[in-house]
């Protein structure tokens, strides 16, 4: 009878030991969970504090920028301004945006603007703009651009904007009549522009696909694609401070650079490619040594003449002489054109004058 008693006591001790072990494990797990919960709460509180600090700082800086712009004679509007994105993003939204610079004769207005950046990468900003964009510009009639989707992204560093990209799906450019009626000028499937600082220079690229243009007095042109890739020396500050005077043409005066490619291609299979170094005089005359590659030159000459006012004569002359002096490369006729202060020559053959920028 004694053995069973000893077994029961041993079983009881083992049961108490297991219970104490399980209790200890539960206590340890509870302490770990409590520690994790405290860390999460501390991090959440820190994140909240950082977000609201950055949101306040963003709102203050935007307000300061708007006030400073108004003091300089340019009014920048951001109606219904709001900072949003808590907890992992931070962004600014405006119900409508606008720019009014009477000194430069520029007035712009558009719809909603939403910008945002990840909290861990605040220097990379993406934006979306609602249309339409109304524009009053010097020496141009009132214009309006509408689109299906317009987005942009930019990278900012200590020296200001380092790069920017803009993509617009389904853009439509129209003239605005006195009665507000729209007369479409051009539409395309997708427009993209990219710009970045490259040392002291500015790299710029553009592509506009499936362009259909209606030129007043001429009619609708055949569909074409347009692309450009070039560098303007000494123009890196344009990203930080804007294009001087707000107009690219006058801003290019006195500048030099390199055209890697400037291409115009029609849906009918005609195309022209231009490349080479260039410089622009203070009075707007172009100089440079350019390489032209052409397919179906007569069709391209007609398209260029319609798109670039004042270029009909030189476009027709080049098209007529290509077959005589050009060389064949990869199915295209290639020729070298030298331009000096606006005067274009093909070897010793004068071609005419390029319009001033």
C-alpha positions as CSV (number, residue, x, y, z in Angstrom):
1,X,0.0,0.0,0.0
2,X,3.0,2.4,0.5
3,X,4.2,2.3,-3.1
4,X,1.0,3.9,-4.6
5,X,1.2,6.7,-2.1
6,X,4.8,7.5,-3.1
7,X,3.7,7.4,-6.8
8,X,0.9,9.8,-6.2
9,X,3.2,12.2,-4.4
10,X,5.7,12.0,-7.3
11,X,3.0,12.6,-9.9
12,X,1.8,15.6,-7.9
13,X,5.3,17.1,-7.8
14,X,5.7,16.6,-11.5
15,X,2.3,18.2,-12.2
16,X,3.2,21.2,-10.0
17,X,6.6,21.5,-11.9
18,X,4.8,21.5,-15.3
19,X,2.3,24.0,-14.2
20,X,5.1,26.3,-12.9
21,X,7.0,25.9,-16.2
22,X,3.9,26.8,-18.2
23,X,3.2,29.7,-16.0
24,X,6.8,30.9,-16.4
25,X,6.6,30.6,-20.2
26,X,3.4,32.5,-20.3
27,X,4.9,35.2,-18.1
28,X,7.9,35.4,-20.4
29,X,5.7,35.6,-23.5
30,X,3.6,38.2,-21.9
31,X,6.7,40.3,-21.1
32,X,7.9,40.0,-24.7
33,X,4.5,41.0,-26.0
34,X,4.2,43.9,-23.6
35,X,7.7,45.1,-24.7
36,X,6.8,44.8,-28.4
37,X,3.6,46.7,-27.8
38,X,5.5,49.5,-25.9
39,X,8.0,49.8,-28.7
40,X,5.2,50.0,-31.3
41,X,3.4,52.6,-29.3
42,X,6.6,54.7,-28.9
43,X,7.4,54.4,-32.6
44,X,3.8,55.3,-33.6
45,X,3.9,58.3,-31.3
46,X,7.3,59.4,-32.8
47,X,6.0,58.9,-36.3
48,X,2.9,60.9,-35.5
49,X,5.1,63.7,-34.1
50,X,7.4,63.7,-37.0
51,X,4.5,63.7,-39.5
52,X,2.7,66.6,-37.9
53,X,6.0,68.6,-37.6
54,X,6.7,68.0,-41.3
55,X,3.1,68.8,-42.3
56,X,3.3,72.1,-40.4
57,X,6.7,72.9,-41.9
58,X,5.4,72.1,-45.4
59,X,2.4,74.3,-44.9
60,X,4.5,77.2,-43.5
61,X,7.0,77.0,-46.4
62,X,4.3,76.9,-49.0
63,X,2.6,79.9,-47.4
64,X,6.0,81.7,-47.3
65,X,6.7,80.9,-50.9
66,X,3.3,82.2,-52.0
67,X,3.8,85.4,-50.1
68,X,7.3,85.9,-51.5
69,X,6.0,85.4,-55.0
70,X,3.3,88.0,-54.6
71,X,5.9,90.4,-53.2
72,X,7.9,89.9,-56.4
73,X,5.0,90.7,-58.7
74,X,3.9,87.2,-59.4
75,X,0.7,85.8,-57.8
76,X,0.6,82.0,-57.3
77,X,-2.7,80.7,-56.2
78,X,-3.4,77.4,-54.4
79,X,-7.0,77.6,-53.3
80,X,-8.2,75.1,-50.7
81,X,-4.7,74.2,-49.6
82,X,-4.4,71.1,-47.5
83,X,-1.6,68.9,-46.2
84,X,-2.5,65.2,-46.3
85,X,-1.1,61.6,-46.3
86,X,-0.7,60.6,-42.6
87,X,0.9,58.4,-41.6
88,X,3.4,57.2,-44.3
89,X,3.1,59.9,-46.9
90,X,3.0,63.6,-46.9
91,X,1.5,65.7,-49.6
92,X,-0.1,69.0,-50.6
93,X,-3.4,69.4,-52.4
94,X,-5.1,72.4,-53.9
95,X,-8.6,72.6,-55.3
96,X,-7.4,75.0,-58.1
97,X,-4.0,76.4,-59.0
98,X,-2.9,79.5,-61.0
99,X,0.0,81.7,-61.9
100,X,-0.4,85.4,-62.7
101,X,2.8,87.2,-63.8
102,X,1.7,90.6,-65.3
103,X,5.3,91.7,-65.8
104,X,5.9,88.7,-68.2
105,X,2.5,88.7,-69.7
106,X,1.8,85.2,-68.4
107,X,-1.4,83.9,-66.8
108,X,-2.0,80.2,-66.1
109,X,-4.9,78.4,-64.4
110,X,-5.7,74.7,-63.9
111,X,-7.8,72.4,-61.8
112,X,-6.9,70.2,-58.8
113,X,-3.3,69.6,-57.8
114,X,-2.2,66.7,-55.6
115,X,1.5,66.2,-54.7
116,X,2.9,63.5,-52.4
117,X,6.1,62.0,-51.2
118,X,6.9,59.0,-49.0
119,X,7.9,60.0,-45.5
120,X,11.1,58.0,-45.8
121,X,12.0,59.6,-49.2
122,X,10.7,63.2,-49.0
123,X,13.0,64.5,-51.8
124,X,11.1,62.4,-54.4
125,X,7.8,64.0,-55.1
126,X,5.0,62.8,-57.5
127,X,2.1,65.0,-58.6
128,X,-1.1,64.8,-60.5
129,X,-2.8,67.9,-62.1
130,X,-6.5,68.1,-63.1
131,X,-7.4,70.0,-66.3
132,X,-8.0,72.0,-68.2
133,X,-5.0,74.3,-68.3
134,X,-5.8,77.8,-69.5
135,X,-2.9,79.9,-70.7
136,X,-2.4,83.5,-71.7
137,X,1.1,83.9,-73.1
138,X,3.0,86.8,-74.8
139,X,2.4,87.1,-78.5
140,X,0.0,84.1,-78.6
141,X,-3.8,83.9,-78.5
142,X,-5.5,82.4,-75.5
143,X,-4.9,78.6,-75.3
144,X,-6.4,75.7,-73.4
145,X,-5.0,72.2,-72.9
146,X,-7.1,69.3,-71.7
147,X,-6.0,65.7,-71.1
148,X,-7.0,62.3,-69.7
149,X,-4.2,62.1,-67.1
150,X,-1.3,64.4,-66.3
151,X,1.4,63.3,-63.9
152,X,4.8,64.5,-62.9
153,X,7.7,63.4,-60.7
154,X,10.7,65.4,-59.4
155,X,13.8,64.9,-57.3
156,X,14.9,67.7,-55.0
157,X,18.4,68.2,-53.4
158,X,20.2,70.9,-51.6
159,X,20.7,72.8,-54.8
160,X,17.0,72.7,-55.7
161,X,15.3,70.6,-58.3
162,X,17.7,68.0,-59.8
163,X,15.3,66.4,-62.3
164,X,11.7,66.5,-63.4
165,X,9.5,64.3,-65.6
166,X,6.0,65.0,-67.0
167,X,3.7,62.6,-68.7
168,X,0.4,63.5,-70.3
169,X,-2.1,61.0,-71.7
170,X,-4.4,62.2,-74.5
171,X,-3.5,65.9,-74.5
172,X,-5.6,68.3,-76.7
173,X,-4.4,71.8,-77.4
174,X,-7.1,74.3,-78.5
175,X,-7.5,78.0,-79.3
176,X,-9.9,79.9,-77.0
177,X,-12.2,82.2,-78.9
178,X,-13.6,85.5,-77.6
179,X,-16.9,83.8,-76.8
180,X,-15.0,81.0,-74.9
181,X,-15.5,78.4,-77.7
182,X,-12.6,76.0,-78.3
183,X,-11.0,75.4,-81.7
184,X,-8.7,72.3,-81.5
185,X,-5.2,72.8,-82.8
186,X,-3.5,69.5,-82.0
187,X,-4.0,66.3,-80.1
188,X,-1.8,63.3,-79.5
189,X,-1.8,60.0,-77.7
190,X,1.0,60.7,-75.2
191,X,3.3,63.6,-74.5
192,X,6.4,63.2,-72.3
193,X,9.1,65.6,-71.2
194,X,12.1,65.0,-69.1
195,X,14.8,67.4,-67.8
196,X,17.7,67.0,-65.5
197,X,20.8,68.8,-64.3
198,X,24.0,67.5,-65.9
199,X,26.8,69.5,-64.2
200,X,26.3,73.1,-65.3
201,X,24.2,71.9,-68.3
202,X,20.6,70.9,-68.7
203,X,19.6,67.7,-70.4
204,X,16.2,67.8,-72.0
205,X,14.2,65.1,-73.8
206,X,10.7,65.2,-75.3
207,X,8.5,62.7,-77.1
208,X,5.0,63.4,-78.6
209,X,3.4,60.4,-80.2
210,X,0.5,60.2,-82.7
211,X,0.2,64.0,-83.1
212,X,-2.7,65.2,-85.3
213,X,-2.4,69.0,-86.0
214,X,-4.9,71.3,-87.6
215,X,-3.1,74.4,-88.9
216,X,-5.3,77.4,-89.5
217,X,-5.5,78.2,-93.3
218,X,-3.8,74.8,-94.1
219,X,-6.0,72.2,-92.6
220,X,-5.3,68.9,-90.8
221,X,-1.8,67.5,-91.3
222,X,-1.0,63.8,-91.5
223,X,-0.3,62.2,-88.2
224,X,3.3,62.4,-87.0
225,X,5.6,61.6,-84.1
226,X,8.0,64.2,-82.7
227,X,11.0,63.5,-80.4
228,X,14.1,65.5,-79.1
229,X,17.1,64.8,-77.0
230,X,19.5,67.7,-76.3
231,X,21.8,69.5,-73.8
232,X,21.9,73.2,-73.3
233,X,25.2,74.2,-71.7
234,X,25.1,76.4,-68.6
235,X,21.3,76.1,-68.2
236,X,21.1,73.9,-65.1
237,X,19.7,76.8,-63.1
238,X,16.6,76.7,-65.3
239,X,15.3,73.8,-63.2
240,X,16.0,75.7,-59.9
241,X,15.0,79.2,-60.9
242,X,12.8,78.7,-64.0
243,X,13.3,79.6,-67.6
244,X,14.6,83.2,-67.7
245,X,11.7,85.5,-68.8
246,X,9.4,82.4,-69.0
247,X,10.1,81.9,-72.7
248,X,12.5,79.2,-74.0
249,X,13.3,81.0,-77.3
250,X,14.7,84.2,-75.9
251,X,16.3,82.2,-73.0
252,X,18.3,80.3,-75.6
253,X,20.0,83.4,-76.9
254,X,23.7,83.4,-76.1
255,X,23.6,79.7,-75.2
256,X,25.2,76.7,-76.8
257,X,24.7,72.9,-76.7
258,X,24.4,69.6,-78.4
259,X,21.4,68.1,-80.3
260,X,21.7,64.3,-79.9
261,X,18.6,63.8,-81.9
262,X,15.7,65.9,-83.2
263,X,13.3,63.6,-85.1
264,X,10.1,64.2,-87.0
265,X,8.4,61.1,-88.5
266,X,5.0,61.0,-90.3
267,X,2.6,58.1,-90.4
268,X,3.3,57.9,-94.2
269,X,6.8,56.7,-93.6
270,X,8.6,60.1,-94.1
271,X,11.1,61.2,-91.5
272,X,14.0,63.6,-90.8
273,X,16.6,63.4,-88.1
274,X,18.9,66.3,-87.1
275,X,21.9,66.0,-84.8
276,X,25.0,68.1,-84.0
277,X,26.4,70.9,-81.9
278,X,24.8,74.4,-81.9
279,X,25.0,77.9,-80.6
280,X,22.6,80.8,-80.6
281,X,23.7,84.4,-80.9
282,X,22.5,87.2,-78.7
283,X,20.2,88.3,-81.5
284,X,18.8,84.8,-82.1
285,X,20.7,83.5,-85.1
286,X,21.6,79.8,-85.0
287,X,25.0,78.4,-85.9
288,X,26.1,74.8,-86.0
289,X,27.2,71.8,-88.0
290,X,24.3,69.4,-88.4
291,X,23.8,66.0,-89.8
292,X,20.5,65.4,-91.5
293,X,19.0,62.0,-92.3
294,X,15.9,62.1,-94.5
295,X,13.3,59.7,-95.9
296,X,10.7,61.0,-98.4
297,X,12.1,64.5,-98.3
298,X,9.3,66.3,-100.2
299,X,6.7,65.1,-97.6
300,X,8.9,66.1,-94.8
301,X,9.5,69.6,-96.3
302,X,5.8,70.2,-96.5
303,X,5.3,69.1,-92.9
304,X,8.2,71.2,-91.6
305,X,6.9,74.3,-93.6
306,X,3.5,73.9,-91.9
307,X,4.9,73.5,-88.4
308,X,7.7,76.1,-88.5
309,X,6.7,79.5,-89.8
310,X,9.3,81.0,-92.1
311,X,10.9,77.7,-92.9
312,X,9.1,76.8,-96.2
313,X,11.9,78.1,-98.5
314,X,14.8,76.4,-96.9
315,X,12.8,73.2,-96.3
316,X,11.9,73.0,-100.0
317,X,15.5,73.8,-101.1
318,X,17.0,71.1,-99.0
319,X,14.4,68.6,-100.2
320,X,15.1,69.4,-103.8
321,X,18.9,69.0,-103.4
322,X,19.0,65.9,-101.2
323,X,19.0,63.5,-104.1
324,X,21.9,65.3,-105.8
325,X,24.3,65.7,-102.9
326,X,23.2,63.3,-100.2
327,X,24.7,59.9,-99.5
328,X,22.8,56.7,-98.6
329,X,23.0,55.2,-95.1
330,X,20.7,52.5,-93.8
331,X,18.0,53.3,-96.3
332,X,18.1,57.1,-95.6
333,X,19.6,60.0,-97.5
334,X,22.2,61.7,-95.2
335,X,23.8,65.1,-95.7
336,X,25.9,67.6,-93.7
337,X,24.6,71.1,-93.3
338,X,26.7,74.0,-92.0
339,X,24.8,77.0,-90.5
340,X,26.6,80.2,-89.7
341,X,24.6,83.0,-88.1
342,X,21.4,81.7,-89.6
343,X,22.8,81.1,-93.1
344,X,22.6,77.4,-94.1
345,X,24.9,75.9,-96.7
346,X,25.3,72.4,-98.1
347,X,28.9,72.4,-99.0
348,X,29.3,75.4,-101.3
349,X,25.5,75.5,-102.1
350,X,23.5,78.2,-100.2
351,X,20.2,76.9,-98.8
352,X,18.8,80.0,-97.3
353,X,18.2,81.5,-93.8
354,X,16.8,79.8,-90.7
355,X,14.3,81.8,-88.8
356,X,15.6,83.6,-85.6
357,X,14.8,82.0,-82.3
